[in-house]
Amino acid sequence: MAILLAKLNYRVTVIEGNSQPGGLMRGYCREGLECPVGVHYMGSLGEGEPLRRMFDYLGVGSKIPVERMGRDGEIDRYLFNEKFSFSLPEGIDAFEESLRQAFPGEQRQISEVMAGLRDVAARMYRLDFLYAEDGPLFALQYADALEEWLQKRGCSPRLRGVLGVVTTLMGVTPEECPVFYHHMALVSLLFSAWRPACGSDRMVDAFVDRLQELGGELLTGDPVKKIRIREKAITGVVLKSGREVEAPLVVAAVHPRILLSLLSEEDVKPAYRERIMQLQDTAGVFAVNLAVDAVRHPPWPHNIYRLKTDATGWAREGAFYQLCRGNGDVNLLTLITGSSIGEWRRWEATKSGLRGNDYEEAKERKADAMIEEVFSTCGPFHGLKKLDVYTPLTLRDWRNCPEGSAYGVRRSTQQLLQLVTLQRPAAGGLYLAGQNAWAPGVIGTVLGSFQVLKQIVGVGRFQEELMRGSGIIPVSDQR
Ligand SMILES: Cc1cc2nc3c(=O)[nH]c(=O)nc-3n(C[C@H](O)[C@H](O)[C@H](O)COP(=O)(O)OP(=O)(O)OC[C@H]3O[C@@H](n4cnc5c(N)ncnc54)[C@H](O)[C@@H]3O)c2cc1C
């Protein structure tokens, strides 16, 4: 968002509460190993693909070291109850072929699913919704919940189970995930899938370097305490240290309830406040990072999803496994599962590093159970060493996000109308960006930034400066 504004000659200051910038994009180092937090893989970064075109426009496309996934024919391997597995390949045609082979009795259903996916893929490739005046992120025919949509088409529980896995990347279930978000996430991976090659901090560096190159400033370690509004217009912010930064425009890339906490009661209409307070969040995650012997356990070119399905076919429980290149002697094995803050409520009032032994023991017990599961799924790992374990409380404190929610507000069919509130300025000159504005994930957050820019500069200037000749929209598709 900051780079986009700086490119249009705004004087931009990024204010980051933590001592280091990046939020979830930033990982952390344990025993010489870079452990990622919020970027394990991303879709559409191939030359000419949508995320790559947007990264190129920002000037970071070639600066982020990434590694292509799926070289062995699969991006993700879904293991259902150890009885059935499905490999997600790269490419829409390859995906169709895999579905047809795995579900020979559901050829008609697959044709219908693929027609929808291809339609959304074409819209995404053209970045269609960047043209639209208010940029609706979903078309009405895709506003239904995925589960209902697939059931209407007569898909079996198992086929629905396979198609539904991607909804976990947004922290929602197939029963509530609008088809459009699901298709966008799936299609984006099918274009091509990538993971940071040397830890995601290099990605943060690329963004920071580019911002500074454009004259943007970065202030760290001093969070915003208050957003100032006078006569319904933004005048600037006050930081924790008392420092004041004057600005006619503030873009808050934080959770909407954090945004509310930075505003005075009288600055926000009660209806706006109420709508935001009622929004439900996605759950948090519990993650374990482990070092394993690099010779015995070379990196996997794909991820593994271990899924426990119920009678509906939907995997209500599961875990994500990734084995990445480490520092030579050891590789990094990451295990992630969903976890609500309720599981950690006892320690809610504590701060990172000061939660006490019982918390450490609870973390260790849960981590050990996950390690046992990965052993039973993938066999024993040699030279295994626990590097770090984190919970939704860690995520809450690290990035100042209520309840440690992983993907922010729930992008559910039940909340679609209320979510529109987040896409409107909260006051004159005050905008919300980040994963809560439009969609979560790296691609959702970046796409959202372009939408917010459109609101700020107006459709005319946006189209004039960004659409033509910028490379974002392929020349053949320009209107
Ligand atoms: C465990 C996990 C794994 C994920 N894996 C993937 C993945 O593989 N691929 C993918 O595409 N997406 C993934 N995601 C989602 C993705 O990380 C997020 O959607 C995205 O990074 C959100 O970015 P953001 O800028 O909106 O929020 P954040 O990254 O949370 O950034 C918010 C920033 O605001 C700062 N802040 C908060 N309050 C203040 C204040 N008052 N003053 C100043 N600064 C403040 C915080 O310190 C933080 O740096 C994952 C998320 C999680 C939790």
The ligand as an SDF file (V2000), in Angstrom:
LIG
                    3D

 53 58  0  0  0  0  0  0  0  0999 V2000
    0.4760  -19.0810   10.5430 C   0  0  0  0  0  0  0  0  0  0  0  0
    0.0360  -18.3990    9.2960 C   0  0  0  0  0  0  0  0  0  0  0  0
    0.4110  -18.9040    8.0680 C   0  0  0  0  0  0  0  0  0  0  0  0
    0.0600  -18.2630    6.8930 C   0  0  0  0  0  0  0  0  0  0  0  0
    0.4970  -18.7760    5.7140 N   0  0  0  0  0  0  0  0  0  0  0  0
    0.2350  -18.1160    4.5700 C   0  0  0  0  0  0  0  0  0  0  0  0
    0.7640  -18.5790    3.3470 C   0  0  0  0  0  0  0  0  0  0  0  0
    1.4630  -19.5930    3.2870 O   0  0  0  0  0  0  0  0  0  0  0  0
    0.4840  -17.8730    2.2210 N   0  0  0  0  0  0  0  0  0  0  0  0
   -0.2770  -16.7430    2.2290 C   0  0  0  0  0  0  0  0  0  0  0  0
   -0.4980  -16.1460    1.1620 O   0  0  0  0  0  0  0  0  0  0  0  0
   -0.7960  -16.2760    3.3910 N   0  0  0  0  0  0  0  0  0  0  0  0
   -0.5530  -16.9280    4.5520 C   0  0  0  0  0  0  0  0  0  0  0  0
   -1.0480  -16.4490    5.7300 N   0  0  0  0  0  0  0  0  0  0  0  0
   -1.8720  -15.2230    5.7100 C   0  0  0  0  0  0  0  0  0  0  0  0
   -1.0040  -13.9870    5.5280 C   0  0  0  0  0  0  0  0  0  0  0  0
    0.1440  -14.0810    6.3290 O   0  0  0  0  0  0  0  0  0  0  0  0
   -1.8050  -12.7440    5.9260 C   0  0  0  0  0  0  0  0  0  0  0  0
   -3.0320  -12.7190    5.2310 O   0  0  0  0  0  0  0  0  0  0  0  0
   -1.0760  -11.4410    5.6270 C   0  0  0  0  0  0  0  0  0  0  0  0
    0.2870  -11.5050    5.9470 O   0  0  0  0  0  0  0  0  0  0  0  0
   -1.7170  -10.3200    6.4310 C   0  0  0  0  0  0  0  0  0  0  0  0
   -1.0060   -9.1430    6.2870 O   0  0  0  0  0  0  0  0  0  0  0  0
   -1.4840   -7.8110    7.0170 P   0  0  0  0  0  0  0  0  0  0  0  0
   -0.5360   -6.7600    6.6240 O   0  0  0  0  0  0  0  0  0  0  0  0
   -2.9330   -7.6030    6.7780 O   0  0  0  0  0  0  0  0  0  0  0  0
   -1.4000   -8.1300    8.5940 O   0  0  0  0  0  0  0  0  0  0  0  0
   -0.1620   -8.3900    9.5730 P   0  0  0  0  0  0  0  0  0  0  0  0
    0.8860   -9.1580    8.8820 O   0  0  0  0  0  0  0  0  0  0  0  0
   -0.7590   -8.9420   10.8160 O   0  0  0  0  0  0  0  0  0  0  0  0
    0.4220   -6.9550    9.8430 O   0  0  0  0  0  0  0  0  0  0  0  0
   -0.1740   -6.0240   10.6920 C   0  0  0  0  0  0  0  0  0  0  0  0
    0.9500   -5.1390   11.2100 C   0  0  0  0  0  0  0  0  0  0  0  0
    0.3860   -4.0320   11.9070 O   0  0  0  0  0  0  0  0  0  0  0  0
    1.2120   -3.7650   13.0430 C   0  0  0  0  0  0  0  0  0  0  0  0
    0.3970   -3.0270   14.0090 N   0  0  0  0  0  0  0  0  0  0  0  0
   -0.7040   -3.4340   14.6870 C   0  0  0  0  0  0  0  0  0  0  0  0
   -1.1670   -2.4460   15.4670 N   0  0  0  0  0  0  0  0  0  0  0  0
   -0.3490   -1.3910   15.2650 C   0  0  0  0  0  0  0  0  0  0  0  0
   -0.3090   -0.0520   15.7870 C   0  0  0  0  0  0  0  0  0  0  0  0
   -1.2080    0.3810   16.6780 N   0  0  0  0  0  0  0  0  0  0  0  0
    0.6750    0.7820   15.3720 N   0  0  0  0  0  0  0  0  0  0  0  0
    1.6040    0.3720   14.4680 C   0  0  0  0  0  0  0  0  0  0  0  0
    1.6150   -0.8760   13.9480 N   0  0  0  0  0  0  0  0  0  0  0  0
    0.6490   -1.7370   14.3410 C   0  0  0  0  0  0  0  0  0  0  0  0
    1.6020   -5.1490   13.5180 C   0  0  0  0  0  0  0  0  0  0  0  0
    2.7380   -5.0940   14.3610 O   0  0  0  0  0  0  0  0  0  0  0  0
    1.8700   -5.8530   12.1970 C   0  0  0  0  0  0  0  0  0  0  0  0
    3.2050   -5.7000   11.7700 O   0  0  0  0  0  0  0  0  0  0  0  0
   -0.7290  -17.0780    6.9280 C   0  0  0  0  0  0  0  0  0  0  0  0
   -1.1280  -16.5580    8.1700 C   0  0  0  0  0  0  0  0  0  0  0  0
   -0.7540  -17.2040    9.3360 C   0  0  0  0  0  0  0  0  0  0  0  0
   -1.1840  -16.6330   10.6570 C   0  0  0  0  0  0  0  0  0  0  0  0
  1  2  1  0
  2  3  1  0
  2 52  2  0
  3  4  2  0
  4  5  1  0
  4 50  1  0
  5  6  2  0
  6  7  1  0
  6 13  1  0
  7  8  2  0
  7  9  1  0
  9 10  1  0
 10 11  2  0
 10 12  1  0
 12 13  2  0
 13 14  1  0
 14 15  1  0
 14 50  1  0
 15 16  1  0
 16 17  1  0
 16 18  1  0
 18 19  1  0
 18 20  1  0
 20 21  1  0
 20 22  1  0
 22 23  1  0
 23 24  1  0
 24 25  2  0
 24 26  1  0
 24 27  1  0
 27 28  1  0
 28 29  2  0
 28 30  1  0
 28 31  1  0
 31 32  1  0
 32 33  1  0
 33 34  1  0
 33 48  1  0
 34 35  1  0
 35 36  1  0
 35 46  1  0
 36 37  1  0
 36 45  1  0
 37 38  2  0
 38 39  1  0
 39 40  1  0
 39 45  2  0
 40 41  1  0
 40 42  2  0
 42 43  1  0
 43 44  2  0
 44 45  1  0
 46 47  1  0
 46 48  1  0
 48 49  1  0
 50 51  2  0
 51 52  1  0
 52 53  1  0
M  END
$$$$
